[in-house]
Amino acid sequence: MSRTAVVAGVGPGLGASVAERFAEEGCSVALLARSEEYLTDLAARLREETPGEALAVPTDLADPMTIDHAFDRIAETFGPVDVLVNHASAASWDGLLDADPEAFRRALSVGPEAALHCSQAAVEDMVDGDGGTVIFTGATTSVRGREGAVGFSAAKFACRGMAESMARELGPEGVHVAHVVVDGMIRPPEVDPEEAGEEYLDPDAIADAYWSLVEQDRSAWTLELDLRPHVEEF
């Protein structure tokens, strides 16, 4: 039976790899981000190259009303949501004394606040149906704050706390909530996979790990998954 998956925060790199992986499994994938042209092109490619369906849903994830409209459209097109990936973030790469309050607020709006609104919209379907999966994309800064990135660190810490709270609340309702710590650099799209060093994480390999979380048996759900490159310093 086909699942409906929502990837909130899709761009070149990991977001696109996750969307493609889910579509390869036959999912109907809704792509949420602000770039309409990019989403439209990606959705067309997924429909052409995978067994799944894909829907471009241009969305400002900092705007709760836009998120509500996006989920209304997803419901009309695909039906109830089975999987949500909270992947969006807005980096504020400044230390404390240089931090701009507006940039800090945006980091929180696009990160934990967007995750809250998306999760509320998606989980309502899951608890009324056959359960589902919510995955948060975390980072090294989710567990240890990064110097010179007070806004990004705060947002990622908040998302990790949300994931842990939601997992305990929603697990008994049949909803698997997992937080993925991506502890390393993800290979950028412009870097040739054949030439990339071992210091990079492969976005397609990360996407495989996300799908494994969706497929996990309820008797052994993962709360936090730590992914890192295989290099000596780790």
N, C-alpha and C positions, 0 to 999 in steps of 0.2 A: 504494500500500500504506500503510495507516494506521500512524503512528508512536505509540509510547507515550512520553509526556513527563511528567516529574516536576518540579513547581515546589515547591521546598523553602523555605517562608516566604511564605505567601500572606495578604495583607490588602488592605483597600481601597486603591486606588492602583495602583502599578506591578505588584505581584504579581498582582492580579486582571486587569489589562490583558494581561499576558503569557499567563496561563492562557486568557483569552478568545481572544486572537490564535491560539494554537496549536489551540484547539478549532475555530475558524473554518476552519482548514486540514484539519480532519478527524482531528486527533490524539485519542487517548485520554489524557486529562490527569488525573494524580493530584495532588491539592491537599493539601499538608502544612503544618500550623500547629496551634497549640493550641486555637483557637476553633472548637469543633465546630459550634455553631449557624451561625456565619458561613460555614464551609466547606460545610455541608449546603445552605444557601440558594444559595450560588454554584454548587455542582455541579448543583443542580436547574435553575437558570437556564441554565447552559451546555448541559445536555442538551436543554432545550426550544428554545433559540434558535440553536444552532449544529449543524453536521453531525457534530461530534465527540462523544465520550463524556467523562464526568467522574466522578471518584470522590473523595469527601471522606475524608481519612485523618487524623483528629486525631492530632497528633504533638508531643511535647515534643522539640524539636530539640537541647536540651541533654542529652538522655538517650540514649546509644548503643543501649541495649536497645530503647527505643521506636522508634528509627529502624530497627533490624533488623526489628521486627514490622511496621512500615509497609511496608517493601520486600517482605516475605513476602506481605502482603495484595495489594500491587500486582501481584506475579508471578502470584498465584492468579487475579486479576481480569482483567488485561490482557496478561500475558506479559512477555517481556524488555523492558528499558528501552532506548529509543533516544536520548532527550534528557533531560538533567538541567540544571535552572537552580538554582544555589546562590544564593538570594536573601535568606536570613535574616540578620538582624543584631540586636544588642541594644545600644542606645546607652548609653554611660557618659559623660555630658556633664559631666565634672569635670576640672579641671587636676590636676597632679601632687600637690600638697600636700593637696588635698581628695578625692583619689580613694579610694574605698572598695575594699579588696581583693576583697570578694565581688562587687561590681559589675564590677570589672575581669575577674575570672574568668568571670563570666557572658558578658561581651562576647566572650571567647575561645571559650567553650563553644558559644554560639549561632552564632558566626561561623566561624572556621577549623576548629574541632573538628567541628562539625556538617557542614561542607563535606567534611571528610576522610571521615567515616563514610558520608555520602550518596554521595560519589564512589566509595568502595570498593564499595559495594553496587551502584551503577549500572554502573560501568565493567566489572565482571566480566561482565555481559551483553554489553557492546559489543565487548570483545576476543574473545569467543567466537562472535560473530556477524558482522554486516556493518558494524561500526564504529558511530559515534554522535557525539553532540555534548554537551559540558559547557560551560556558560556561568556565569561568576561575575559577580554584580552588584557593581561597585566604586563608588567615590565620589571626590570631589576629594581626600579624606583618604587615598586609596589611594596617591597619588603625592606629596602634601605634607601633612605632619601638621597638624592643626587645633589652634590654641591652645584650651586649655580642654576638650579631648576626648581625653585620653591613652588611655583604654580603646578608644574607637571607632577612633581612628587606628591603634592597634596591631593591632586585629582586621582592619581593612581592608588594612593593609600585609601582614599575614600571608596573607590570601586572594590578594592579587596575586602574592606569591611562589609560593604553591601552584599558581596557574594557570600561571605561566611554567614551573615545573618539570614539571608534568603535561603541558603541551603538548609539551615536548621528549621526554618519556618515551613518550607515548601516540600522538603523531602517526604514527610508523611503523606503529602497530597499527591505523590507520584511525580514530582518535578525535580529533575536532577540539575543542580546548580553547581557549576565548576568554575574555578579561577585558574587561568593559565599564566604562569610567570615566564615570559619570554626573556631569559637572562642572557642577553647577547645581542649582537647586531644582526638584523635580518638582511639577507642579500638584496640590494636594490635592483629594480628591474633593468637598469642600464648595465649591470655587471653580468658578463657572460658566465653562465653556470660552469662552463668548462675551465674558465680562468679564475673563478672565485677561490679564495683561500679557505682554509678550515676555520678561520675566525668567524665566518658567516654562517648563520642558520639559513637553511633552505626553506623558503616560504611554502613550497609544496609539501615538504615533510611536516611542517607545522600544521598545515591543513589536514594532513592525514591523521595527526594526533587529535585534532578537533573532532573529526568524524568518529574516531574511536570512542570519544566521550559520549557522543550521541548513541552509539551502539552498545555501550556498557550495560551489563546485566545489573538490575536493581540491587542485587545482593552485595555488590562490590563497587559502589559508585566512588569515583574520585572527587574529592573536594578541591584539591590544589595540585596542579601538574606543573612541574618545573622542567623547562626545556632550555638546553644550553648547547653551544657548539662543543665538539670533541677536540679540544686543544689542551696542551699540556698545562697551561696556567690554571685551568679549572680542576 
